[in-house]
C-alpha cells in the first residue's frame, strides 16, 4: 500500500511538472548585442526621465529661491496649465451641440460629407474663401497627468475650496456659463476621467502559487490537484483578485465547502452633492473551496404597491471591481462609490453571485447614501435680515421723531387780509374745490360763482321757513334724563390731543366758491308747486345760471391750450424779425434807420418822459420824403407778409396740428376698453323691456338743417317786442332734407305702438 501510495505521489508530481514547467532561463552571455540593448531600453528611458525630472526640480527650487515665489507660481510651472486648458476646451467643444458650434449654419455643414462651410473673405470679386469645419483632422486625443499639474491644481484653492491667487482663465464668466450649460454632456463624455489633481498610480500585487518544501504545488483538501483544473477555471483564474490580500488560515479553522463572510453587512454613504464617497466590503473565504464571485445590483422595488412612477435610471452607486476570486483562507476587499448630482437620500441593494454556490448565500446587502448640499441662500438671507434690521431701526427713529414733532404745540399762522386777492391762490383753491367736476379757473368763473353764492344766500333767507323754538337743553350736561345720582367726585377726563391740521384749512372754509356746494345748497331748499311764480322763476334762473357757469368753466382757458406756448413763440419770433426787415427795407430806399423806442412805464418819472420825447423827436427828424416813406411802408408790409408772417405761420400750423392730435390721443388713451364699451353694454333693446309704463327719450340728429330766425322774414315796421320774441324756425324747403327728416322721425311711430307713458323727442341742431 505504501508503495502504491508512493507511486501515486510520483505520478502526480510528474503531471504537475509537465503541466506547469519552469520558465526558461537564458544566459546573458548567449544574447546578442541587439537583444541586450532592447532588453534595457525601458530602464534607460525611465532613468533619463528621472534624471530630467531631478533637473527640473532643481531648477524650480533655484528659481523660486531667486525670485522669492512659490514653485507653483513660477511661469515655468504655470506653463503646464496649457495642457489643462486644451483638455477643457476640447471637452467643451465636443459637448457643444452642432447648431451652437456652427453659429446657426448647421444646415450648410450638412450639405457636404466632410462638414465644411466656406465663408467669403473680402468683397464678392475677391475669390477668397475661408473653410470652416466642425471636426478636427489628424488630431490625437490624449490625457496626461503629471505631478507638476497636480501641484498646480492643489495650489489654486485653499482648505475651504476658495480661489487663491490672481484671476485666471478659469474664472471667465463666459467660460463658466458655457460649462454650466453643458456640464451634463461633459460628464457623459468623460466617465471616470481623472481630475487634474489626481494621478493614476497602479499598484501591482503578484499572484504566486504556494509550494511546499519539496517544490510540489499543494493540493486542496478536496483531493483535486492543480492538473485537474479545466479551461473555464483557468479563465476565471486570470480575473483580478483583491487589492488587499491577507492570510488568516492559521488563526481560523476552515469549514468544509464554499463559505464566505461579508463585513460589514451594510454600507452607509454620506457626501455632499457632486462629491464622491467610497466605502468597502471585505469578503473572507472561511471555506475550503476557491470561490469566484460577482457583485450584481438588485432590481429596484417600489415601497408602495400603488406607485406608478418609473424607476430612476440614474446610477448613483457603483462598484469599482464587480468580479474577483478568493482563495481559501484569504480575503478580498471590494470598493463601492456613491455620487449624486442632486441632494437627497437614496437606497439600493446588491447581491453576490458565486461559483460554486455558497452554503449561505449573501444577498440584499443594503447601501444607504445621503447627499447634502450647503445652504445656497445663506448670503441672501443674511442680506435680507440686515436690510430688515436697518429698515426696522429707521422706522423706529422715524416714529420717535414724529412723536416729538407731534408733541410740539404750534400756533396757527394768521392769513393776510388780501389772501384771496392773489390770482395764483384763487386758481389753486378754485380747482381743488371743483375737482370732481373738472372745472378750470378763470377770474370770470371765480366772480360768477361768488355772485351766485351771494344770490343763493339771499334767496334762501327769503324762502326758507323760520326755525321752530325747541325745548331748552338741560343746563347741567352731566345730569341726563333718568340718570342715577352717584357718590363722590367724578374723575376728570384728560383733554384729547388736538391733531395738527393744515393751517390753510379746506378751500370752502377759506371762501373759495364751489359749484358742487352751490348745487347742494340749491337742492336743500324746499320746492313746492304752491310757491309763488316769482320764487319758482328765480329758482329756475339760479339753477340755469349755475349750469351755464359750470359748462363754461369746463372749457379750458386759452392759456392751457396745448398750442398756447407754441403760438407765443411763433408771435415772438415774428415780432423779433420785424426790426431787421425795417432796417433792410429802409436801406433799400436809401432812408435812414427807423429805430424802435420802447414806451416808458406807467409810473415813469418826468426825466424818463422827457428822454422818451427826445428820442421820438429825433426819430421823426430822420424821416424822408412822404412818397418814399409811403413806398417803404408798402414794401415793409409786403416783406413782413412774405418773409416773416407766412413761413412762420406755416410751420406753426403743421406743429400745432401734430400737438393737437397727440393731445386728443392722450385723452382717448386715458379711458380703458371697458369704459369705452360700457355705454353700449348698458343699452337695452326695444324687445328686452316693457314700454307700457315708461317715459322714452327719442334723440335724432338734425344738424343738416339750417336755422333761420323769424325776425329776418318780418317787415321792418315790426320792430319792438314782437321782433325781439320772434321764433327761430327750421328750413325744410329742400326735398332731400325733407325726406331725410321724415326718415329720422319714422322711429317715433314704432315707439307709439308700444303705448308708452310719454315720448320726449330731442333734436340735435349742431354746435
FENWO-V392869 format. One record per residue. N is the residue number from 1. RES is the residue in three letters. SS is DSSP state (a for helix, b for strand, c for the rest). NEAR is the number of other C-alpha atoms within 10 Angstrom. Layout:
n	res	ss	near
N	RES	SS	NEAR
N	RES	SS	NEAR
//
This chain:
n	res	ss	near
1	UNK	c	6
2	UNK	a	7
3	UNK	a	8
4	UNK	a	9
5	UNK	a	10
6	UNK	a	11
7	UNK	a	12
8	UNK	a	11
9	UNK	a	12
10	UNK	a	12
11	UNK	a	11
12	UNK	a	17
13	UNK	a	17
14	UNK	a	11
15	UNK	a	15
16	UNK	a	17
17	UNK	a	13
18	UNK	a	11
19	UNK	a	12
20	UNK	c	11
21	UNK	c	8
22	UNK	c	8
23	UNK	c	6
24	UNK	c	6
25	UNK	c	6
26	UNK	c	8
27	UNK	c	7
28	UNK	a	10
29	UNK	a	8
30	UNK	a	9
31	UNK	c	11
32	UNK	c	10
33	UNK	a	11
34	UNK	a	8
35	UNK	a	11
36	UNK	a	13
37	UNK	a	12
38	UNK	a	10
39	UNK	a	11
40	UNK	c	10
41	UNK	a	11
42	UNK	a	11
43	UNK	a	10
44	UNK	a	12
45	UNK	a	11
46	UNK	a	11
47	UNK	a	12
48	UNK	a	12
49	UNK	a	12
50	UNK	a	12
51	UNK	a	12
52	UNK	a	12
53	UNK	a	12
54	UNK	a	12
55	UNK	a	12
56	UNK	a	14
57	UNK	a	14
58	UNK	a	12
59	UNK	a	14
60	UNK	a	18
61	UNK	a	14
62	UNK	a	13
63	UNK	a	16
64	UNK	a	16
65	UNK	a	12
66	UNK	a	9
67	UNK	a	10
68	UNK	c	10
69	UNK	c	12
70	UNK	c	14
71	UNK	a	23
72	UNK	a	19
73	UNK	a	14
74	UNK	c	15
75	UNK	a	9
76	UNK	a	13
77	UNK	a	17
78	UNK	a	14
79	UNK	c	12
80	UNK	c	15
81	UNK	a	15
82	UNK	a	11
83	UNK	a	15
84	UNK	a	18
85	UNK	a	13
86	UNK	a	11
87	UNK	a	17
88	UNK	a	15
89	UNK	a	13
90	UNK	a	12
91	UNK	a	18
92	UNK	a	19
93	UNK	a	16
94	UNK	a	17
95	UNK	a	21
96	UNK	c	18
97	UNK	c	13
98	UNK	a	16
99	UNK	a	12
100	UNK	a	10
101	UNK	a	15
102	UNK	c	17
103	UNK	c	8
104	UNK	c	10
105	UNK	c	13
106	UNK	a	18
107	UNK	a	13
108	UNK	a	13
109	UNK	a	19
110	UNK	c	12
111	UNK	c	11
112	UNK	c	10
113	UNK	c	7
114	UNK	c	11
115	UNK	c	16
116	UNK	b	18
117	UNK	b	21
118	UNK	b	13
119	UNK	b	11
120	UNK	b	14
121	UNK	b	12
122	UNK	c	10
123	UNK	c	8
124	UNK	c	8
125	UNK	c	8
126	UNK	c	9
127	UNK	c	9
128	UNK	b	13
129	UNK	b	12
130	UNK	b	11
131	UNK	b	11
132	UNK	b	13
133	UNK	b	15
134	UNK	c	16
135	UNK	c	12
136	UNK	c	7
137	UNK	c	7
138	UNK	c	6
139	UNK	c	7
140	UNK	c	6
141	UNK	c	7
142	UNK	c	7
143	UNK	c	10
144	UNK	c	12
145	UNK	c	16
146	UNK	c	13
147	UNK	a	12
148	UNK	a	18
149	UNK	a	24
150	UNK	a	16
151	UNK	a	16
152	UNK	a	19
153	UNK	a	17
154	UNK	a	16
155	UNK	a	18
156	UNK	c	15
157	UNK	b	13
158	UNK	c	11
159	UNK	c	8
160	UNK	c	6
161	UNK	c	9
162	UNK	c	9
163	UNK	b	13
164	UNK	c	10
165	UNK	c	11
166	UNK	c	7
167	UNK	c	9
168	UNK	c	7
169	UNK	a	9
170	UNK	a	11
171	UNK	a	11
172	UNK	c	10
173	UNK	a	10
174	UNK	a	10
175	UNK	a	14
176	UNK	a	14
177	UNK	a	11
178	UNK	a	13
179	UNK	a	19
180	UNK	a	11
181	UNK	a	13
182	UNK	c	18
183	UNK	a	16
184	UNK	a	12
185	UNK	a	16
186	UNK	a	19
187	UNK	a	13
188	UNK	a	10
189	UNK	a	14
190	UNK	c	10
191	UNK	c	8
192	UNK	c	8
193	UNK	c	10
194	UNK	c	13
195	UNK	c	11
196	UNK	c	21
197	UNK	c	16
198	UNK	c	16
199	UNK	c	14
200	UNK	c	9
201	UNK	c	6
202	UNK	c	6
203	UNK	c	7
204	UNK	c	7
205	UNK	c	12
206	UNK	c	6
207	UNK	c	9
208	UNK	c	6
209	UNK	c	8
210	UNK	c	11
211	UNK	b	11
212	UNK	c	10
213	UNK	c	8
214	UNK	c	7
215	UNK	c	9
216	UNK	c	14
217	UNK	b	19
218	UNK	c	15
219	UNK	c	14
220	UNK	c	13
221	UNK	c	11
222	UNK	c	10
223	UNK	c	7
224	UNK	c	11
225	UNK	c	16
226	UNK	a	16
227	UNK	a	16
228	UNK	a	11
229	UNK	c	11
230	UNK	c	9
231	UNK	a	9
232	UNK	a	8
233	UNK	a	11
234	UNK	a	10
235	UNK	a	9
236	UNK	a	15
237	UNK	a	16
238	UNK	c	11
239	UNK	c	11
240	UNK	c	15
241	UNK	c	21
242	UNK	c	20
243	UNK	c	15
244	UNK	c	12
245	UNK	c	15
246	UNK	c	12
247	UNK	b	14
248	UNK	c	16
249	UNK	c	15
250	UNK	c	8
251	UNK	c	8
252	UNK	c	10
253	UNK	c	12
254	UNK	c	18
255	UNK	b	14
256	UNK	c	12
257	UNK	c	18
258	UNK	c	21
259	UNK	c	22
260	UNK	b	22
261	UNK	b	17
262	UNK	b	17
263	UNK	b	13
264	UNK	c	11
265	UNK	c	14
266	UNK	b	15
267	UNK	b	17
268	UNK	b	14
269	UNK	b	21
270	UNK	b	17
271	UNK	b	18
272	UNK	b	18
273	UNK	c	17
274	UNK	c	15
275	UNK	c	13
276	UNK	b	15
277	UNK	b	18
278	UNK	b	18
279	UNK	b	14
280	UNK	b	16
281	UNK	b	18
282	UNK	b	18
283	UNK	b	20
284	UNK	b	23
285	UNK	b	27
286	UNK	c	24
287	UNK	b	23
288	UNK	c	20
289	UNK	c	23
290	UNK	c	20
291	UNK	b	22
292	UNK	b	20
293	UNK	b	19
294	UNK	b	14
295	UNK	b	17
296	UNK	b	15
297	UNK	b	17
298	UNK	c	15
299	UNK	c	10
300	UNK	c	12
301	UNK	c	10
302	UNK	c	12
303	UNK	c	7
304	UNK	c	7
305	UNK	c	7
306	UNK	c	7
307	UNK	c	9
308	UNK	c	8
309	UNK	c	7
310	UNK	c	7
311	UNK	c	10
312	UNK	c	8
313	UNK	c	7
314	UNK	c	8
315	UNK	c	10
316	UNK	c	16
317	UNK	b	23
318	UNK	b	14
319	UNK	b	18
320	UNK	c	12
321	UNK	c	16
322	UNK	c	16
323	UNK	b	20
324	UNK	b	21
325	UNK	b	24
326	UNK	b	24
327	UNK	c	19
328	UNK	c	24
329	UNK	c	22
330	UNK	b	20
331	UNK	b	24
332	UNK	b	20
333	UNK	b	20
334	UNK	b	20
335	UNK	b	16
336	UNK	b	19
337	UNK	b	16
338	UNK	b	25
339	UNK	b	22
340	UNK	c	23
341	UNK	c	15
342	UNK	c	12
343	UNK	c	15
344	UNK	b	13
345	UNK	b	13
346	UNK	b	15
347	UNK	b	14
348	UNK	b	18
349	UNK	b	18
350	UNK	b	19
351	UNK	b	16
352	UNK	b	20
353	UNK	b	18
354	UNK	b	19
355	UNK	b	13
356	UNK	c	14
357	UNK	c	15
358	UNK	c	17
359	UNK	c	11
360	UNK	c	10
361	UNK	c	14
362	UNK	c	16
363	UNK	c	16
364	UNK	c	15
365	UNK	b	19
366	UNK	b	16
367	UNK	b	19
368	UNK	b	17
369	UNK	b	23
370	UNK	b	18
371	UNK	b	22
372	UNK	b	18
373	UNK	c	13
374	UNK	c	9
375	UNK	c	8
376	UNK	c	8
377	UNK	c	9
378	UNK	a	10
379	UNK	a	10
380	UNK	a	10
381	UNK	a	12
382	UNK	a	11
383	UNK	a	12
384	UNK	a	12
385	UNK	a	12
386	UNK	a	12
387	UNK	a	12
388	UNK	a	12
389	UNK	a	12
390	UNK	a	12
391	UNK	a	12
392	UNK	a	12
393	UNK	a	12
394	UNK	a	12
395	UNK	a	12
396	UNK	a	12
397	UNK	a	12
398	UNK	a	12
399	UNK	a	12
400	UNK	a	12
401	UNK	a	12
402	UNK	a	11
403	UNK	a	11
404	UNK	a	10
405	UNK	a	11
406	UNK	a	14
407	UNK	a	13
408	UNK	c	9
409	UNK	c	10
410	UNK	c	9
411	UNK	c	8
412	UNK	c	11
413	UNK	c	8
414	UNK	c	8
415	UNK	c	11
416	UNK	c	7
417	UNK	c	7
418	UNK	c	7
419	UNK	a	11
420	UNK	a	16
421	UNK	a	9
422	UNK	c	9
423	UNK	a	13
424	UNK	a	11
425	UNK	a	12
426	UNK	a	21
427	UNK	a	18
428	UNK	a	13
429	UNK	a	22
430	UNK	a	25
431	UNK	a	20
432	UNK	a	18
433	UNK	a	21
434	UNK	c	21
435	UNK	c	14
436	UNK	c	10
437	UNK	c	15
438	UNK	c	15
439	UNK	c	23
440	UNK	c	21
441	UNK	c	22
442	UNK	c	17
443	UNK	a	10
444	UNK	a	12
445	UNK	a	18
446	UNK	a	19
447	UNK	a	12
448	UNK	a	16
449	UNK	a	21
450	UNK	a	18
451	UNK	a	12
452	UNK	a	19
453	UNK	a	22
454	UNK	a	11
455	UNK	a	12
456	UNK	a	21
457	UNK	a	14
458	UNK	a	11
459	UNK	a	17
460	UNK	a	16
461	UNK	a	10
462	UNK	a	11
463	UNK	a	14
464	UNK	c	11
465	UNK	c	10
466	UNK	c	8
467	UNK	c	6
468	UNK	c	6
469	UNK	c	6
470	UNK	c	6
471	UNK	c	6
472	UNK	c	6
473	UNK	c	7
474	UNK	c	10
475	UNK	c	7
476	UNK	c	7
477	UNK	c	7
478	UNK	c	8
479	UNK	c	11
480	UNK	c	9
481	UNK	c	6
482	UNK	c	6
483	UNK	c	8
484	UNK	c	7
485	UNK	c	7
486	UNK	c	7
487	UNK	c	5
488	UNK	c	6
489	UNK	c	6
490	UNK	c	8
491	UNK	c	6
492	UNK	c	6
493	UNK	c	6
494	UNK	c	6
495	UNK	c	6
496	UNK	c	6
497	UNK	c	8
498	UNK	c	9
499	UNK	c	9
500	UNK	c	13
501	UNK	c	8
502	UNK	c	8
503	UNK	c	11
504	UNK	c	12
505	UNK	c	9
506	UNK	c	13
507	UNK	c	18
508	UNK	c	14
509	UNK	c	9
510	UNK	c	13
511	UNK	c	13
512	UNK	c	23
513	UNK	c	26
514	UNK	c	23
515	UNK	a	24
516	UNK	a	16
517	UNK	a	14
518	UNK	a	19
519	UNK	a	16
520	UNK	a	10
521	UNK	a	14
522	UNK	a	20
523	UNK	a	11
524	UNK	a	11
525	UNK	c	15
526	UNK	c	11
527	UNK	c	13
528	UNK	c	8
529	UNK	c	7
530	UNK	c	7
531	UNK	c	11
532	UNK	c	9
533	UNK	a	10
534	UNK	a	9
535	UNK	a	14
536	UNK	a	15
537	UNK	a	11
538	UNK	a	13
539	UNK	a	16
540	UNK	a	12
541	UNK	a	12
542	UNK	a	19
543	UNK	a	18
544	UNK	a	12
545	UNK	a	14
546	UNK	a	21
547	UNK	a	14
548	UNK	a	12
549	UNK	a	19
550	UNK	a	21
551	UNK	a	12
552	UNK	a	15
553	UNK	a	20
554	UNK	c	14
555	UNK	c	13
556	UNK	c	14
557	UNK	c	13
558	UNK	a	9
559	UNK	a	9
560	UNK	a	11
561	UNK	c	13
562	UNK	c	14
563	UNK	c	20
564	UNK	a	14
565	UNK	a	12
566	UNK	a	16
567	UNK	a	17
568	UNK	a	11
569	UNK	a	13
570	UNK	a	17
571	UNK	a	17
572	UNK	a	11
573	UNK	a	14
574	UNK	a	19
575	UNK	a	14
576	UNK	a	12
577	UNK	a	15
578	UNK	a	18
579	UNK	a	14
580	UNK	a	10
581	UNK	a	18
582	UNK	a	22
583	UNK	a	16
584	UNK	a	15
585	UNK	a	18
586	UNK	a	21
587	UNK	a	13
588	UNK	a	11
589	UNK	c	14
590	UNK	c	12
591	UNK	c	18
592	UNK	c	13
593	UNK	c	16
594	UNK	c	15
595	UNK	c	13
596	UNK	c	11
597	UNK	c	10
598	UNK	c	7
599	UNK	c	12
600	UNK	c	13
601	UNK	c	9
602	UNK	c	6
603	UNK	c	7
604	UNK	c	10
605	UNK	c	10
606	UNK	a	9
607	UNK	a	9
608	UNK	a	14
609	UNK	a	13
610	UNK	a	11
611	UNK	a	11
612	UNK	a	15
613	UNK	a	14
614	UNK	a	12
615	UNK	a	14
616	UNK	a	15
617	UNK	a	10
618	UNK	a	11
619	UNK	a	16
620	UNK	a	11
621	UNK	a	9
622	UNK	c	12
623	UNK	c	14
624	UNK	c	15
625	UNK	c	8
626	UNK	a	9
627	UNK	a	9
628	UNK	a	15
629	UNK	a	15
630	UNK	a	12
631	UNK	a	13
632	UNK	a	20
633	UNK	a	15
634	UNK	a	12
635	UNK	a	18
636	UNK	a	19
637	UNK	a	15
638	UNK	a	13
639	UNK	a	17
640	UNK	a	18
641	UNK	a	12
642	UNK	a	12
643	UNK	a	15
644	UNK	a	20
645	UNK	a	19
646	UNK	a	14
647	UNK	a	12
648	UNK	a	15
649	UNK	a	15
650	UNK	a	11
651	UNK	a	11
652	UNK	a	18
653	UNK	a	14
654	UNK	a	10
655	UNK	a	15
656	UNK	a	17
657	UNK	a	12
658	UNK	a	12
659	UNK	a	15
660	UNK	a	14
661	UNK	a	12
662	UNK	a	13
663	UNK	a	15
664	UNK	a	10
665	UNK	a	11
666	UNK	a	11
667	UNK	a	10
668	UNK	a	11
669	UNK	a	10
670	UNK	c	9
671	UNK	c	10
672	UNK	c	10
673	UNK	a	9
674	UNK	a	9
675	UNK	a	11
676	UNK	a	11
677	UNK	a	10
678	UNK	a	11
679	UNK	a	9
680	UNK	a	9
681	UNK	a	10
682	UNK	c	7
683	UNK	c	8
684	UNK	c	9
685	UNK	c	6
686	UNK	c	11
687	UNK	c	7
688	UNK	c	7
689	UNK	c	9
690	UNK	c	11
691	UNK	c	18
692	UNK	c	13
693	UNK	c	11
694	UNK	c	13
695	UNK	b	12
696	UNK	b	16
697	UNK	b	10
698	UNK	b	14
699	UNK	b	14
700	UNK	b	14
701	UNK	b	14
702	UNK	c	17
703	UNK	c	12
704	UNK	c	12
705	UNK	c	18
706	UNK	c	14
707	UNK	b	12
708	UNK	b	13
709	UNK	b	14
710	UNK	a	15
711	UNK	a	18
712	UNK	a	11
713	UNK	a	9
714	UNK	c	13
715	UNK	c	9
716	UNK	c	9
717	UNK	c	7
718	UNK	c	11
719	UNK	c	11
720	UNK	c	8
721	UNK	a	8
722	UNK	a	11
723	UNK	a	16
724	UNK	a	11
725	UNK	c	10
726	UNK	c	14
727	UNK	c	11
728	UNK	b	12
729	UNK	b	12
730	UNK	b	13
731	UNK	c	13
732	UNK	c	13
733	UNK	c	9
734	UNK	c	9
735	UNK	a	9
736	UNK	a	10
737	UNK	a	16
738	UNK	a	14
739	UNK	a	12
740	UNK	a	14
741	UNK	a	17
742	UNK	a	11
743	UNK	a	10
744	UNK	a	15
745	UNK	c	16
746	UNK	c	11
747	UNK	a	12
748	UNK	a	15
749	UNK	a	9
750	UNK	a	10
751	UNK	a	16
752	UNK	a	15
753	UNK	c	10
754	UNK	c	13
755	UNK	c	14
756	UNK	c	15
757	UNK	c	12
758	UNK	b	15
759	UNK	b	15
760	UNK	b	11
761	UNK	b	12
762	UNK	b	12
763	UNK	b	14
764	UNK	b	11
765	UNK	c	14
766	UNK	c	10
767	UNK	c	4
//
